[in-house]
């Protein structure tokens, strides 16, 4: 059937309609808060970025952030928005002071969209500016002005206060995870010496820049092999060392304070410069991997009017420091070459420790070469893509706009993998089937990754052999039965990831699939319940005598039902590494040899679980 194409077919959207219709263009994916890059955190970041830019320009060294349930409040003590332009600043696209490079020379964003996107995507958005003893307050609902208060006298300190509540019509039943917010806020204080952030009463402050950042994040990788090296010159700063218990590279890279989680030209330049300088210093042509393996580094650069590869600013695309100026690559190469060479000549003990590390990496690489070759041949023989992996059509390392939704479900058994395979979205969701329980790899060397068929096929499916830059799926979801065996498989898989690929967990790629434990229904309505409280509520609502089904395994859930649990209403529990917990200590406690401490932990927690069950049963009765 043909569709008429006439004048009536042409429609113009106003600013808020366009943002709400195409939110992905402005904040990436929506999400429910389970992932650190979900839209609700981008909204928070966009507002804080404005406060950070005020601080960078020398106005206001305190930012207060409060998150209560679904409402967010950000208060800074900068200059405050011009009182006559508050509405324009938060509701008119391409409006703001950042277009005047004399005012904001090296701001995080220059597109004039950030606060407007937050406004349009919020159920409620309140903007207040305090300036010169007066205040202006405007309240919006989904981008529409619902209250424009007249200018008033105010005793409050100068600055800006923004309060917003993300719209549940867009984000669904979302929730903020404070661990993600804390990580974001700590990065801000590490990168801005002198800045204090108060988050829900917790004070965040740092004195030593990127050194503090590395020390704050490096715990999970084990002790460093030599003191952290810091280089700071002009608009560039870096700090790095090599860790003793990591097989990969880990970078924390920033542009004008923006965390570029996908790197970009500045991170690539750093990686190249480190390799070249170390080769020249030791006068030996070390393999690139020998130098980069186990490196942990923080990189920060300031660039005038940076160009990012997406609206969410996670990857730098700029080639030059400023218009007509030096390239990013040459600028970083020059600073690294001079300063690192001088440092290694002066600090001979560090130079010797680094050299020992390089020789050890070289030996391990050569020892592994034959094993890797056999492992790759084994992958071909098993015919991975036909037997173990039901692939999807879009991957994280493609340019398609849906790549952030690319997901690999790791399941155990034919029935579970069959249900997910039949229910999945073939565009973005893939399934990898385990054959029984994987090996407990705690304490084993990385050789086991290639010698063990299951691990070899899994890392090949994820494409993480050399590094994580070519990771094929943004979301790695462990989907096991909600029983003792399923929990054991979860632990074994998490041990594998934490032992050999901890960055997958640290960067928020690994999740646990939550599936309902019960189905409660009558002829009119069906409830899927994920815990006992939901079950009792459903029973109370659907009385009398509804049918109650306990799902013991994923294979018991029909594909027609399963599609709801891995579709838009999917519940994912992120695997989060707390900074105060060492990976080594965690794995030793849970997966090492049996200890009295672990036995006592199990006994104590079983007692708590039993008490909770008795309390629930008593309450319902």
PyMOL commands that set and color helices and strands:
alter all, ss='L'
color gray80, all
select helices_A, chain A and resi 7-9+15-21+24-27+39-56+83-91+97-99+114-120+168-171+178-191+210-221+265-282+288-292+328-346+348-382+384-387+403-405+414-423+447-451+453-462+468-470+484-500+502-506+532-542+554-556+559-565+583-591+596-620
alter helices_A, ss='H'
color red, helices_A
select strands_A, chain A and resi 62-68+71-76+122-131+134-141+144-148+152-153+159-166+196-199+202-204+229-233+236-242+250-255+258-259+295-301+389-390+407-412+429-434+475-478+510-514+518-521+526-529+547-550+571-574
alter strands_A, ss='S'
color yellow, strands_A
deselect
rebuild
show_as cartoon
